[in-house]
Amino acid sequence: AVNTGNGNSTAEPTAVPTPTPVPFNVIDNSKASVMMYVDENDSEYDGISIIAEAFKADFARVIGIGTDDEGTANESPDGLKVVTDKNALNGRAIIAGTVGDKGNDLINKLAGEGKIDVSSIQGKWESYKLQVVKNPVEGVSEALVIAGSDKRGTIYGIFRISELMGVSPWVWWADATPAVRSKVDLNGVDVNMTSKEPSVKYRGIFLNDEAPSLTSWTGSRYGG
């Protein structure tokens, strides 16, 4: 109790705990339980669409469908379906794209309706927001929204989900094959968060041993 100074006391306010977000399932019974939507009118579609295919390949690896020698997902009805027509969405979904006037139309619509708040990433450098939204559009019961402040922000958000599924960033370069899993539930806290801007704005990778290791590999694999 808290003494008010006049001899009376009042009960201390009871803290209301913040609900812990529930897990978001992406693979169930060795099948993708979601489909993915990217907007072909998004100004950053060229880059995002390439990464959507890489994301599809990550699903294929974890489900056990596998990929071809170039890392493209083997086609299967159990794999992740990527669509560019929002009217084709149904069930449960992952919606990925950039925010802003020239961004993903569906993400902008959800922001305009107050279903997601993208103010924390607007104007930021290579940042993203992940949020699970219930009933985002007709026919979709829930969706994991990956909203990027720019192209690379969106791409990093997509690959963050790959990491949460157990796929290493070195899956291609180091043959770091992920474990095959019949069911994947993503932690609810992990898929309801906002990233920070990168500590170093401009970054890159330099392969110190490009010859003979990399040049020999490309020569034997691709002929040059």
Residue, then its C-alpha position, 0 to 999 in steps of 0.5 A: a500500500v502507498n501512504t498518501g500523507n493524510g493517514n489514508s493509504t491506497a493500493e499499489p497499482t497492479a502491473v499488467p504483463t505484456p502478453t508474450p507473442v505466440p509462435f508463428n508456424v512456417i513449416d508443418n508436417s514437412k510442408a510450407s504452412v505459409m505462402m509468400y507475397v512480394d509486390e511486382n510494383d515495389s520499386e525494389y522488386d528486382g532485388i527482392s524477387i531474387i531473394a524471395e527465390a533464395f528464401k524459397a530455396d531455404f524452405a526447400r532445404v529445411i523441408g527436405i525437398g532440396t535444391d539443384d546445383e545452382g541453389t534453386a529450389n526443387e519444385s514441389p507442392d510442399g514447398l513455399k509458393v511465392v506470388t505477386d498477386k495479392n488476390a491469390l493470397n489465402g490461409r497464412a502468409i509472409i508479406a515482404g517489401t519496402v515501405g513508402d509511396k513506391g513500396n509494397d502496396l499491401i504493406n502500405k495499406l496495412a500501415g494506413e489502416g493502423k494494423i502495423d506501425v512502420s514509423s520506427i523504420q521510415g527514413k532509416w538505413e537498411s532496417y526492417k520490422l517484423q510483425v505478425v498481423k491477424n486477418p490482414v486481408e480477406g482470406v488470410s487468417e494471419a501474416l508475418v509482415i517483413a517491412g523494410s526501410d529500403k531494399r537491403g532492409t527488406i532483404y535482411g528481414i527475409f534472411r533473418i527468417s531463414e536464420l530463425m529456421g536454422v539456415s546459415p548465412w553460409v549455406w551456399w558458400a560453405d555448404a552449411t546444410p541446415a537440418v531437415r525439420s518436419k515442423v518449424d515454429l518461430n519464436g513469437v518475440d523473434v517475429n515481432m521486432t524492429s532491427k537496428e540500423p547497421s553499426v557500419k554503414y558501408r560494408g563488404i566482403f573480400l575473399n583473400d584466397e580468391a586464387p587458386s581456391l575460388t578461381s579453380w572452383t569456378g573454372s572447374r564448375y563453370g568453365g571460367 
